[in-house]
Amino acid sequence: MSIFENLCIAEAEEVQEFIELVAANIKRIRKEKGVSQLELALMIGQKSSAFYANAENSAKNRRFNLEHIYKIAKALDVDVTDFFVK
């Protein structure tokens, strides 16, 4: 058995579930704060809500990157760890 077998430690489905968890938490917190998708998109430097809406809904293979998550946390005045809670 080669040491290079089974190097992938996370299946694609598991990664997708994690991405969807983060997006769902962002959406929930955004709604709790009374902020629209467009408002938050503009606050994090997006020119429209299209990318933001797709990332928040895990659509069209769009997802938030670390910079987005950091800016969203600042905009919503929450700790970034709030987005990773199950």
C-alpha positions in Angstrom: 0.0 0.0 0.0 1.4 3.4 -1.0 1.5 6.3 1.5 -0.1 8.4 -1.3 -3.4 6.4 -1.3 -6.4 8.0 0.2 -4.8 11.4 0.5 -8.1 13.2 0.2 -9.4 13.5 3.7 -12.8 15.1 2.8 -15.3 13.8 0.3 -16.9 16.3 -2.1 -20.3 15.8 -0.4 -18.9 16.6 3.0 -17.2 19.8 1.7 -20.5 20.8 0.0 -22.4 20.3 3.3 -19.8 22.5 5.1 -20.2 25.3 2.4 -24.0 25.1 2.7 -23.8 25.3 6.6 -21.7 28.5 6.4 -24.0 30.0 3.8 -27.1 29.1 5.8 -25.6 30.7 8.9 -24.7 33.8 7.0 -28.2 34.0 5.6 -29.8 33.5 9.1 -27.7 36.1 10.8 -28.2 38.6 7.9 -32.0 38.2 8.3 -31.8 38.5 12.1 -29.9 41.8 11.6 -32.6 43.0 9.1 -30.0 43.5 6.3 -31.0 42.8 2.7 -28.9 40.8 0.3 -28.2 43.9 -1.8 -27.2 46.0 1.3 -24.8 43.3 2.5 -23.4 42.7 -1.0 -22.6 46.4 -1.4 -21.1 46.5 2.1 -18.6 43.8 1.2 -17.7 45.4 -2.1 -19.9 43.6 -4.6 -21.5 45.8 -7.3 -24.8 43.9 -7.2 -26.5 41.2 -5.2 -26.2 38.6 -8.0 -23.0 36.9 -6.8 -24.0 37.4 -3.1 -27.4 35.8 -3.6 -25.9 32.8 -5.5 -23.2 32.3 -2.8 -25.7 32.6 0.0 -28.0 30.0 -1.6 -25.1 27.8 -2.8 -26.3 28.2 -6.4 -24.4 28.3 -9.7 -21.3 26.9 -7.9 -20.7 30.3 -6.2 -19.3 30.4 -2.7 -17.9 32.8 -0.2 -14.2 33.0 0.2 -12.3 34.0 3.3 -12.3 37.7 2.4 -16.0 37.7 1.9 -16.6 35.9 5.2 -14.4 38.3 7.1 -16.1 41.3 5.5 -19.6 39.9 6.2 -18.7 39.3 9.8 -17.6 42.9 10.2 -20.6 44.2 8.3 -23.0 42.2 10.5 -21.0 42.9 13.7 -20.5 39.2 14.6 -17.6 37.0 15.2 -16.6 34.9 12.1 -16.9 31.8 14.2 -20.7 32.3 14.3 -20.8 31.2 10.7 -19.3 27.8 11.4 -21.6 26.6 14.2 -23.9 23.6 13.5 
